[in-house]
Every structure is written in C-alpha cells, then in structure tokens.
C-alpha cells in the first residue's frame, strides 16, 4: 500500500505565535502515525514561486494522512497556524 503525505508550504506572518502551533501539532501528528520528513530547513526555489517554509509528513497510507489532517484535535491546533501564517496544505498518495 502506498504511503500518504501531508505537504505544507507556509509563510509565517506572526513569528511569536507560530511556535505554539509547531509545539502542539508535533505530538498530535506523531501520535496519528505521522513522521516528519522535512520541516523547514534550507530551501531554494529554482522555478516558480513558493512560500518560505516547507514541511513533509509521511503516514502509513493516504487514508491515514487524510484522517490525521481531519482529526478534531489537530484541526483545533491548525487554527493557530491559520491565524499566524499563510499556507497551502496538500494531502497526497505516494508512489
């Protein structure tokens, strides 16, 4: 079965509030089977335009990734991200 991924592209607008999101989302998503593969770090846009920060979280399956994203506890914490950053969140099935 292919793995599932949550891919996030984020530009933080409130650097004082955003760390609370990171602190709280990590244990929730890890507990739902997620493993952070990429989280911030150095990046370079070589074509097109993109947000400043990139995150890839791997899950055992596409369904597990969707379930994690839609989890009520995660969605409560995601509101912090929505208030403190602009973001594009994608759930995708792996190859």
Secondary structure, DSSP 8 states (H G I E B T S, - for coil): ---EEEEEEEEES-TTTHHHHHHHHHHHHHHTT-EEEEES------SS---SEEEEEEESSHHHHHHHHH-HHHHHHHHHHHHHEEEEEEEEE--
